[in-house]
């Protein structure tokens, strides 16, 4: 179940990052740096909101800036599931 959830979060965030940054999703790795992809602060806050709405978790909008990589952000989201 955890691996399914992790894959779902990873796929969702990767797809949204691709749409926002115009980087093809196939080029966005778990180890990709969020800032290196060109994620702007406004887009990052909106992405946090989309993740919250889609997965019914609460995230501090600054949480995306506290994570260097996509994998780190996904782990933050997964930790929110455990907190509920």
VEXVEX-179853 format. One record per residue (C-alpha): residue number from 1; residue in one letter; x, y, z. Coordinates in Angstrom, 3 decimals. Layout:
SITE, NUM, a, X, Y, Z
...
This chain:
SITE, 1, x, 0.000, 0.000, 0.000
SITE, 2, x, 2.805, 2.446, 0.878
SITE, 3, x, 4.609, 1.723, -2.388
SITE, 4, x, 1.370, 2.266, -4.329
SITE, 5, x, 0.820, 5.553, -2.538
SITE, 6, x, 4.418, 6.613, -3.134
SITE, 7, x, 4.130, 5.803, -6.836
SITE, 8, x, 0.850, 7.728, -7.068
SITE, 9, x, 2.312, 10.815, -5.398
SITE, 10, x, 5.481, 10.625, -7.488
SITE, 11, x, 3.532, 10.284, -10.742
SITE, 12, x, 1.152, 13.111, -9.849
SITE, 13, x, 3.888, 15.533, -8.828
SITE, 14, x, 6.063, 14.590, -11.813
SITE, 15, x, 3.152, 15.243, -14.188
SITE, 16, x, 2.344, 18.591, -12.570
SITE, 17, x, 6.020, 19.618, -12.539
SITE, 18, x, 6.243, 18.796, -16.224
SITE, 19, x, 3.195, 20.918, -17.008
SITE, 20, x, 4.520, 23.879, -15.028
SITE, 21, x, 8.185, 23.752, -16.018
SITE, 22, x, 7.721, 22.423, -19.579
SITE, 23, x, 10.344, 19.766, -18.847
SITE, 24, x, 9.184, 16.418, -20.308
SITE, 25, x, 8.048, 14.134, -17.490
SITE, 26, x, 10.349, 11.391, -18.766
SITE, 27, x, 13.282, 13.693, -17.960
SITE, 28, x, 12.152, 14.378, -14.391
SITE, 29, x, 13.861, 11.910, -12.086
SITE, 30, x, 13.259, 11.352, -8.384
SITE, 31, x, 16.663, 12.881, -7.813
SITE, 32, x, 15.848, 15.984, -9.870
SITE, 33, x, 16.275, 19.246, -8.021
SITE, 34, x, 13.020, 21.182, -7.890
SITE, 35, x, 14.726, 24.530, -8.369
SITE, 36, x, 16.969, 23.062, -11.078
SITE, 37, x, 13.836, 22.175, -13.047
SITE, 38, x, 12.920, 25.847, -13.107
SITE, 39, x, 10.131, 25.716, -10.538
SITE, 40, x, 9.187, 29.270, -9.573
SITE, 41, x, 7.912, 30.192, -6.118
SITE, 42, x, 4.358, 30.943, -7.270
SITE, 43, x, 4.177, 27.644, -9.136
SITE, 44, x, 5.567, 25.820, -6.108
SITE, 45, x, 2.815, 27.181, -3.860
SITE, 46, x, 0.163, 26.248, -6.438
SITE, 47, x, 1.673, 22.770, -6.753
SITE, 48, x, 1.438, 22.294, -2.985
SITE, 49, x, -2.231, 23.242, -3.186
SITE, 50, x, -2.845, 20.757, -5.997
SITE, 51, x, -1.155, 17.990, -4.009
SITE, 52, x, -3.269, 18.876, -0.966
SITE, 53, x, -6.497, 18.792, -2.961
SITE, 54, x, -5.669, 15.621, -4.854
SITE, 55, x, -4.414, 13.570, -1.919
SITE, 56, x, -6.414, 15.200, 0.899
SITE, 57, x, -3.372, 16.073, 2.978
SITE, 58, x, -2.326, 19.351, 4.549
SITE, 59, x, 0.989, 20.847, 3.518
SITE, 60, x, 2.649, 24.055, 4.534
SITE, 61, x, 3.259, 25.879, 1.231
SITE, 62, x, 6.867, 26.397, 2.269
SITE, 63, x, 7.366, 22.621, 2.494
SITE, 64, x, 8.244, 22.419, -1.166
SITE, 65, x, 11.138, 24.837, -0.589
SITE, 66, x, 12.392, 22.739, 2.303
SITE, 67, x, 13.005, 19.817, -0.071
SITE, 68, x, 15.781, 19.844, -2.627
SITE, 69, x, 14.615, 16.947, -4.779
SITE, 70, x, 11.396, 15.475, -6.050
SITE, 71, x, 11.999, 12.379, -3.903
SITE, 72, x, 12.392, 14.523, -0.790
SITE, 73, x, 9.120, 16.329, -1.477
SITE, 74, x, 7.310, 13.030, -2.095
SITE, 75, x, 8.579, 11.771, 1.279
SITE, 76, x, 7.206, 14.919, 2.925
SITE, 77, x, 3.804, 14.267, 1.355
SITE, 78, x, 3.882, 10.619, 2.439
SITE, 79, x, 4.695, 11.670, 6.003
SITE, 80, x, 1.501, 13.740, 5.968
SITE, 81, x, -0.508, 10.601, 5.233
SITE, 82, x, 1.002, 9.004, 8.330
SITE, 83, x, 0.171, 12.070, 10.449
SITE, 84, x, -3.529, 11.757, 9.664
